[in-house]
């Protein structure tokens, strides 16, 4: 059963009560000077981009390894490669000259 917040218009007091939905509906129907107070919901989690816990370097390295195995995937777009820029450039030159497939 949830806890509801109510406001007494006559007394100017806000208070909480623990009751079922049916009890709440009857409570409000029987007391016209009482109204329910709606409060914003606290959102917790990392489902919003740019917020949430940071991942450790081991996780990032593992994701980079998987991204290298699947270069055309969205994962590759997000995590890229764990190779340094000089290593990538050397590989591109080797491919250009037919030294590496």
C-alpha positions in Angstrom: 0.0 0.0 0.0 1.3 3.4 -0.9 1.7 6.5 1.2 -0.3 9.6 0.0 0.3 13.2 0.8 -2.8 15.3 1.6 -3.4 19.0 2.2 -6.1 20.2 4.6 -7.4 23.5 3.1 -9.0 24.7 6.3 -6.0 24.1 8.6 -3.3 24.7 6.0 -1.6 21.5 7.0 0.1 19.0 4.7 0.4 15.4 6.0 1.0 11.8 4.8 -1.3 8.8 5.2 -0.7 5.1 4.4 -3.7 3.5 2.7 -4.9 1.6 -0.3 -6.2 3.3 -3.5 -9.8 2.4 -2.6 -9.4 3.9 0.9 -7.8 7.0 -0.6 -10.7 7.6 -3.0 -13.3 7.1 -0.2 -11.2 9.4 2.2 -11.2 12.2 -0.4 -14.9 11.7 -1.2 -15.8 12.0 2.5 -13.6 15.0 3.2 -14.2 17.9 0.6 -11.7 20.1 2.4 -8.9 17.6 1.8 -7.0 17.4 -1.5 -4.2 15.1 -2.6 -0.8 16.7 -3.1 1.2 15.4 -6.1 4.9 15.5 -5.8 7.5 15.1 -8.5 9.0 11.6 -8.8 12.7 11.2 -8.2 14.3 9.5 -11.1 17.2 7.4 -10.2 19.5 5.6 -12.6 21.7 6.1 -15.6 19.1 5.9 -18.3 19.5 9.6 -19.0 22.4 10.3 -21.3 25.3 12.1 -19.6 24.3 11.2 -16.1 24.8 8.2 -13.9 27.9 6.3 -12.8 31.0 6.3 -14.8 32.3 2.9 -16.0 35.8 1.8 -15.1 38.6 1.4 -17.7 38.3 -2.4 -17.7 34.8 -2.3 -18.9 35.7 0.3 -21.6 38.6 -1.8 -22.8 36.3 -4.9 -23.0 33.7 -2.9 -25.0 36.5 -1.7 -27.3 37.6 -5.2 -27.9 34.1 -6.3 -28.8 33.7 -3.2 -31.0 36.9 -4.1 -32.9 35.4 -7.6 -33.6 32.2 -5.9 -35.0 33.5 -2.7 -36.8 30.1 -1.9 -38.5 28.0 -2.0 -35.3 26.6 0.8 -33.2 28.9 -0.4 -30.4 31.9 0.4 -32.7 30.5 3.8 -33.3 30.3 4.4 -29.5 33.5 2.8 -28.2 35.7 3.0 -31.3 39.0 1.3 -31.1 41.5 0.7 -28.4 44.3 1.2 -30.9 46.3 4.4 -30.7 46.1 6.8 -33.6 49.6 6.0 -34.8 48.8 2.2 -34.8 45.6 2.9 -36.9 47.5 5.1 -39.4 50.2 2.4 -39.7 47.6 -0.3 -40.4 45.9 2.0 -43.0 49.2 2.5 -44.8 49.9 -1.3 -44.7 46.5 -2.0 -46.2 47.0 0.7 -48.9 50.3 -1.0 -50.0 48.8 -4.5 -49.9 50.9 -5.7 -46.9 47.9 -6.5 -44.7 44.4 -7.6 -45.7 
